[in-house]
Structures are given as C-alpha cells and as structure tokens.
Amino acid sequence: MPHIRVYGMSQSIVANLSDTLIDVLAEICQAKAESFIIDWVNSQSYRRGQSVSEMAQIEVLWFPKDPETHHRAERAIREAVTCAYPELKHTVVMFRELTPSTYYKDGKHY
C-alpha cells in the first residue's frame, strides 16, 4: 500500500518505472518502499473507434494524504513517466483515497 495501476504503457516500461519510482514515492510519503506496488494493466484505449496510444493513466490507491503530498507525488510520477516514455502526449494521474478501516491485508485492517 499504496497500489499504483498503470494503463497505456508497455509492460517493460512499467517494470523499469518500478525500479526507480517506488523509492521516490516512498520518500515523498515517508513510507517503506516495500509497501508500494506498481501494477501493469494490459489495456487499450479507444476514441471514436480509433486506438489511442498517446496517453497514459496512472491510478494511485492510497490512504488519505495532504494536498502537498498529492502535488509532489503527481510531479514525481509525471516526470518519471515522461522520462521513460517521451512519446506520450498526455499523462493522467488520479488519486483514489481508501478508507483505512475498509482495507484488509492478511485479515487485518488498518
């Protein structure tokens, strides 16, 4: 936790992102890097019947954070994605806040 889902990029790019981005986000969130996971979601986006490949979406599922942490994390994600995949025209980062009492890991909630 946090869980990060990446759409619209190749599996190899996402794997490379996980090698560096997790440490940066862990520092921003003041959390252990081992708590983070990045999921590659094999997906294809479409607009008006045409494949859209110039956009990536990154969905961050985490417990509530202050606005400054959101800004810093978004900037770090956007910069890492831009560096890893410079052909992208658009990077969308969405934060979804989870309620700690509804999150369970190994039968225990937070």
mmCIF file of the C-alpha atoms, coordinates in Angstrom:
data_MODEL
# 
_entry.id   MODEL 
# 
loop_
_atom_site.group_PDB 
_atom_site.id 
_atom_site.type_symbol 
_atom_site.label_atom_id 
_atom_site.label_alt_id 
_atom_site.label_comp_id 
_atom_site.label_asym_id 
_atom_site.label_entity_id 
_atom_site.label_seq_id 
_atom_site.pdbx_PDB_ins_code 
_atom_site.Cartn_x 
_atom_site.Cartn_y 
_atom_site.Cartn_z 
_atom_site.occupancy 
_atom_site.B_iso_or_equiv 
_atom_site.pdbx_formal_charge 
_atom_site.auth_seq_id 
_atom_site.auth_comp_id 
_atom_site.auth_asym_id 
_atom_site.auth_atom_id 
_atom_site.pdbx_PDB_model_num 
ATOM 1   C CA . MET A 1 1   ? 0.000   0.000   0.000   1.00 0.00 ? 1   MET A CA 1 
ATOM 2   C CA . PRO A 1 2   ? -0.079  2.341   -1.917  1.00 0.00 ? 2   PRO A CA 1 
ATOM 3   C CA . HIS A 1 3   ? -1.128  0.438   -5.010  1.00 0.00 ? 3   HIS A CA 1 
ATOM 4   C CA . ILE A 1 4   ? -0.342  2.075   -8.335  1.00 0.00 ? 4   ILE A CA 1 
ATOM 5   C CA . ARG A 1 5   ? -2.068  0.913   -11.521 1.00 0.00 ? 5   ARG A CA 1 
ATOM 6   C CA . VAL A 1 6   ? -0.581  1.923   -14.864 1.00 0.00 ? 6   VAL A CA 1 
ATOM 7   C CA . TYR A 1 7   ? -2.584  1.896   -18.089 1.00 0.00 ? 7   TYR A CA 1 
ATOM 8   C CA . GLY A 1 8   ? -1.421  2.741   -21.608 1.00 0.00 ? 8   GLY A CA 1 
ATOM 9   C CA . MET A 1 9   ? 2.243   1.818   -21.373 1.00 0.00 ? 9   MET A CA 1 
ATOM 10  C CA . SER A 1 10  ? 4.189   -1.314  -22.186 1.00 0.00 ? 10  SER A CA 1 
ATOM 11  C CA . GLN A 1 11  ? 4.965   -3.882  -19.532 1.00 0.00 ? 11  GLN A CA 1 
ATOM 12  C CA . SER A 1 12  ? 8.714   -3.273  -19.882 1.00 0.00 ? 12  SER A CA 1 
ATOM 13  C CA . ILE A 1 13  ? 8.341   0.475   -19.288 1.00 0.00 ? 13  ILE A CA 1 
ATOM 14  C CA . VAL A 1 14  ? 6.218   -0.144  -16.191 1.00 0.00 ? 14  VAL A CA 1 
ATOM 15  C CA . ALA A 1 15  ? 8.769   -2.665  -14.907 1.00 0.00 ? 15  ALA A CA 1 
ATOM 16  C CA . ASN A 1 16  ? 11.522  -0.072  -15.344 1.00 0.00 ? 16  ASN A CA 1 
ATOM 17  C CA . LEU A 1 17  ? 9.412   2.563   -13.566 1.00 0.00 ? 17  LEU A CA 1 
ATOM 18  C CA . SER A 1 18  ? 9.008   0.247   -10.595 1.00 0.00 ? 18  SER A CA 1 
ATOM 19  C CA . ASP A 1 19  ? 12.772  0.130   -10.262 1.00 0.00 ? 19  ASP A CA 1 
ATOM 20  C CA . THR A 1 20  ? 13.124  3.864   -9.543  1.00 0.00 ? 20  THR A CA 1 
ATOM 21  C CA . LEU A 1 21  ? 9.731   5.471   -8.941  1.00 0.00 ? 21  LEU A CA 1 
ATOM 22  C CA . ILE A 1 22  ? 8.892   3.428   -5.854  1.00 0.00 ? 22  ILE A CA 1 
ATOM 23  C CA . ASP A 1 23  ? 11.873  4.815   -3.919  1.00 0.00 ? 23  ASP A CA 1 
ATOM 24  C CA . VAL A 1 24  ? 10.974  8.392   -4.855  1.00 0.00 ? 24  VAL A CA 1 
ATOM 25  C CA . LEU A 1 25  ? 7.340   7.954   -3.822  1.00 0.00 ? 25  LEU A CA 1 
ATOM 26  C CA . ALA A 1 26  ? 8.339   6.213   -0.592  1.00 0.00 ? 26  ALA A CA 1 
ATOM 27  C CA . GLU A 1 27  ? 10.459  9.229   0.317   1.00 0.00 ? 27  GLU A CA 1 
ATOM 28  C CA . ILE A 1 28  ? 7.637   11.653  -0.516  1.00 0.00 ? 28  ILE A CA 1 
ATOM 29  C CA . CYS A 1 29  ? 5.150   9.633   1.561   1.00 0.00 ? 29  CYS A CA 1 
ATOM 30  C CA . GLN A 1 30  ? 7.630   8.860   4.324   1.00 0.00 ? 30  GLN A CA 1 
ATOM 31  C CA . ALA A 1 31  ? 6.858   5.170   3.969   1.00 0.00 ? 31  ALA A CA 1 
ATOM 32  C CA . LYS A 1 32  ? 8.757   1.958   3.334   1.00 0.00 ? 32  LYS A CA 1 
ATOM 33  C CA . ALA A 1 33  ? 9.452   1.219   -0.337  1.00 0.00 ? 33  ALA A CA 1 
ATOM 34  C CA . GLU A 1 34  ? 8.347   -2.377  0.321   1.00 0.00 ? 34  GLU A CA 1 
ATOM 35  C CA . SER A 1 35  ? 4.837   -1.044  0.981   1.00 0.00 ? 35  SER A CA 1 
ATOM 36  C CA . PHE A 1 36  ? 4.431   0.124   -2.640  1.00 0.00 ? 36  PHE A CA 1 
ATOM 37  C CA . ILE A 1 37  ? 3.404   -1.957  -5.614  1.00 0.00 ? 37  ILE A CA 1 
ATOM 38  C CA . ILE A 1 38  ? 3.042   -0.961  -9.262  1.00 0.00 ? 38  ILE A CA 1 
ATOM 39  C CA . ASP A 1 39  ? 0.614   -2.966  -11.376 1.00 0.00 ? 39  ASP A CA 1 
ATOM 40  C CA . TRP A 1 40  ? 0.837   -3.041  -15.151 1.00 0.00 ? 40  TRP A CA 1 
ATOM 41  C CA . VAL A 1 41  ? -2.663  -3.161  -16.591 1.00 0.00 ? 41  VAL A CA 1 
ATOM 42  C CA . ASN A 1 42  ? -2.785  -4.549  -20.108 1.00 0.00 ? 42  ASN A CA 1 
ATOM 43  C CA . SER A 1 43  ? -5.305  -2.219  -21.705 1.00 0.00 ? 43  SER A CA 1 
ATOM 44  C CA . GLN A 1 44  ? -6.059  -0.365  -24.892 1.00 0.00 ? 44  GLN A CA 1 
ATOM 45  C CA . SER A 1 45  ? -7.913  2.957   -25.032 1.00 0.00 ? 45  SER A CA 1 
ATOM 46  C CA . TYR A 1 46  ? -10.209 3.997   -27.854 1.00 0.00 ? 46  TYR A CA 1 
ATOM 47  C CA . ARG A 1 47  ? -11.785 7.209   -29.068 1.00 0.00 ? 47  ARG A CA 1 
ATOM 48  C CA . ARG A 1 48  ? -14.378 7.142   -31.861 1.00 0.00 ? 48  ARG A CA 1 
ATOM 49  C CA . GLY A 1 49  ? -13.362 3.675   -32.934 1.00 0.00 ? 49  GLY A CA 1 
ATOM 50  C CA . GLN A 1 50  ? -9.663  4.540   -33.121 1.00 0.00 ? 50  GLN A CA 1 
ATOM 51  C CA . SER A 1 51  ? -6.918  3.282   -30.853 1.00 0.00 ? 51  SER A CA 1 
ATOM 52  C CA . VAL A 1 52  ? -5.457  5.992   -28.618 1.00 0.00 ? 52  VAL A CA 1 
ATOM 53  C CA . SER A 1 53  ? -1.799  5.493   -27.753 1.00 0.00 ? 53  SER A CA 1 
ATOM 54  C CA . GLU A 1 54  ? -0.584  8.984   -26.853 1.00 0.00 ? 54  GLU A CA 1 
ATOM 55  C CA . MET A 1 55  ? -1.978  8.911   -23.315 1.00 0.00 ? 55  MET A CA 1 
ATOM 56  C CA . ALA A 1 56  ? -1.129  7.009   -20.147 1.00 0.00 ? 56  ALA A CA 1 
ATOM 57  C CA . GLN A 1 57  ? -3.233  6.829   -16.998 1.00 0.00 ? 57  GLN A CA 1 
ATOM 58  C CA . ILE A 1 58  ? -1.793  6.231   -13.575 1.00 0.00 ? 58  ILE A CA 1 
ATOM 59  C CA . GLU A 1 59  ? -4.178  5.449   -10.753 1.00 0.00 ? 59  GLU A CA 1 
ATOM 60  C CA . VAL A 1 60  ? -2.848  5.707   -7.192  1.00 0.00 ? 60  VAL A CA 1 
ATOM 61  C CA . LEU A 1 61  ? -4.857  3.966   -4.475  1.00 0.00 ? 61  LEU A CA 1 
ATOM 62  C CA . TRP A 1 62  ? -3.768  5.056   -1.014  1.00 0.00 ? 62  TRP A CA 1 
ATOM 63  C CA . PHE A 1 63  ? -4.875  6.274   2.381   1.00 0.00 ? 63  PHE A CA 1 
ATOM 64  C CA . PRO A 1 64  ? -5.712  9.997   2.733   1.00 0.00 ? 64  PRO A CA 1 
ATOM 65  C CA . LYS A 1 65  ? -2.802  12.381  2.217   1.00 0.00 ? 65  LYS A CA 1 
ATOM 66  C CA . ASP A 1 66  ? -2.458  16.154  2.393   1.00 0.00 ? 66  ASP A CA 1 
ATOM 67  C CA . PRO A 1 67  ? -2.630  18.224  -0.838  1.00 0.00 ? 67  PRO A CA 1 
ATOM 68  C CA . GLU A 1 68  ? 1.108   18.916  -0.864  1.00 0.00 ? 68  GLU A CA 1 
ATOM 69  C CA . THR A 1 69  ? 1.841   15.180  -0.863  1.00 0.00 ? 69  THR A CA 1 
ATOM 70  C CA . HIS A 1 70  ? -0.558  14.781  -3.809  1.00 0.00 ? 70  HIS A CA 1 
ATOM 71  C CA . HIS A 1 71  ? 1.259   17.529  -5.721  1.00 0.00 ? 71  HIS A CA 1 
ATOM 72  C CA . ARG A 1 72  ? 4.702   16.129  -5.008  1.00 0.00 ? 72  ARG A CA 1 
ATOM 73  C CA . ALA A 1 73  ? 3.669   12.563  -5.889  1.00 0.00 ? 73  ALA A CA 1 
ATOM 74  C CA . GLU A 1 74  ? 1.951   13.678  -9.106  1.00 0.00 ? 74  GLU A CA 1 
ATOM 75  C CA . ARG A 1 75  ? 5.020   15.624  -10.168 1.00 0.00 ? 75  ARG A CA 1 
ATOM 76  C CA . ALA A 1 76  ? 7.317   12.659  -9.440  1.00 0.00 ? 76  ALA A CA 1 
ATOM 77  C CA . ILE A 1 77  ? 5.063   10.260  -11.348 1.00 0.00 ? 77  ILE A CA 1 
ATOM 78  C CA . ARG A 1 78  ? 4.668   12.608  -14.328 1.00 0.00 ? 78  ARG A CA 1 
ATOM 79  C CA . GLU A 1 79  ? 8.409   13.280  -14.541 1.00 0.00 ? 79  GLU A CA 1 
ATOM 80  C CA . ALA A 1 80  ? 9.265   9.563   -14.310 1.00 0.00 ? 80  ALA A CA 1 
ATOM 81  C CA . VAL A 1 81  ? 6.694   8.650   -16.968 1.00 0.00 ? 81  VAL A CA 1 
ATOM 82  C CA . THR A 1 82  ? 7.838   11.451  -19.279 1.00 0.00 ? 82  THR A CA 1 
ATOM 83  C CA . CYS A 1 83  ? 11.438  10.316  -18.943 1.00 0.00 ? 83  CYS A CA 1 
ATOM 84  C CA . ALA A 1 84  ? 10.581  6.644   -19.503 1.00 0.00 ? 84  ALA A CA 1 
ATOM 85  C CA . TYR A 1 85  ? 8.130   7.239   -22.355 1.00 0.00 ? 85  TYR A CA 1 
ATOM 86  C CA . PRO A 1 86  ? 8.852   10.612  -24.040 1.00 0.00 ? 86  PRO A CA 1 
ATOM 87  C CA . GLU A 1 87  ? 6.483   9.854   -26.955 1.00 0.00 ? 87  GLU A CA 1 
ATOM 88  C CA . LEU A 1 88  ? 3.438   10.325  -24.713 1.00 0.00 ? 88  LEU A CA 1 
ATOM 89  C CA . LYS A 1 89  ? 1.446   13.494  -25.236 1.00 0.00 ? 89  LYS A CA 1 
ATOM 90  C CA . HIS A 1 90  ? -0.680  13.205  -22.092 1.00 0.00 ? 90  HIS A CA 1 
ATOM 91  C CA . THR A 1 91  ? -0.173  11.723  -18.635 1.00 0.00 ? 91  THR A CA 1 
ATOM 92  C CA . VAL A 1 92  ? -3.180  11.486  -16.353 1.00 0.00 ? 92  VAL A CA 1 
ATOM 93  C CA . VAL A 1 93  ? -2.595  10.834  -12.643 1.00 0.00 ? 93  VAL A CA 1 
ATOM 94  C CA . MET A 1 94  ? -5.605  10.031  -10.456 1.00 0.00 ? 94  MET A CA 1 
ATOM 95  C CA . PHE A 1 95  ? -5.540  9.627   -6.697  1.00 0.00 ? 95  PHE A CA 1 
ATOM 96  C CA . ARG A 1 96  ? -8.164  7.438   -5.052  1.00 0.00 ? 96  ARG A CA 1 
ATOM 97  C CA . GLU A 1 97  ? -8.353  7.634   -1.303  1.00 0.00 ? 97  GLU A CA 1 
ATOM 98  C CA . LEU A 1 98  ? -9.085  4.430   0.552   1.00 0.00 ? 98  LEU A CA 1 
ATOM 99  C CA . THR A 1 99  ? -10.722 4.261   3.954   1.00 0.00 ? 99  THR A CA 1 
ATOM 100 C CA . PRO A 1 100 ? -8.265  2.556   6.333   1.00 0.00 ? 100 PRO A CA 1 
ATOM 101 C CA . SER A 1 101 ? -10.999 0.626   8.153   1.00 0.00 ? 101 SER A CA 1 
ATOM 102 C CA . THR A 1 102 ? -12.125 -0.972  4.872   1.00 0.00 ? 102 THR A CA 1 
ATOM 103 C CA . TYR A 1 103 ? -8.650  -2.077  3.776   1.00 0.00 ? 103 TYR A CA 1 
ATOM 104 C CA . TYR A 1 104 ? -7.503  -5.522  4.866   1.00 0.00 ? 104 TYR A CA 1 
ATOM 105 C CA . LYS A 1 105 ? -4.132  -7.174  4.493   1.00 0.00 ? 105 LYS A CA 1 
ATOM 106 C CA . ASP A 1 106 ? -3.814  -10.764 5.627   1.00 0.00 ? 106 ASP A CA 1 
ATOM 107 C CA . GLY A 1 107 ? -7.072  -10.494 7.547   1.00 0.00 ? 107 GLY A CA 1 
ATOM 108 C CA . LYS A 1 108 ? -6.161  -7.305  9.403   1.00 0.00 ? 108 LYS A CA 1 
ATOM 109 C CA . HIS A 1 109 ? -7.415  -3.837  8.618   1.00 0.00 ? 109 HIS A CA 1 
ATOM 110 C CA . TYR A 1 110 ? -5.606  -0.566  9.189   1.00 0.00 ? 110 TYR A CA 1 
# 
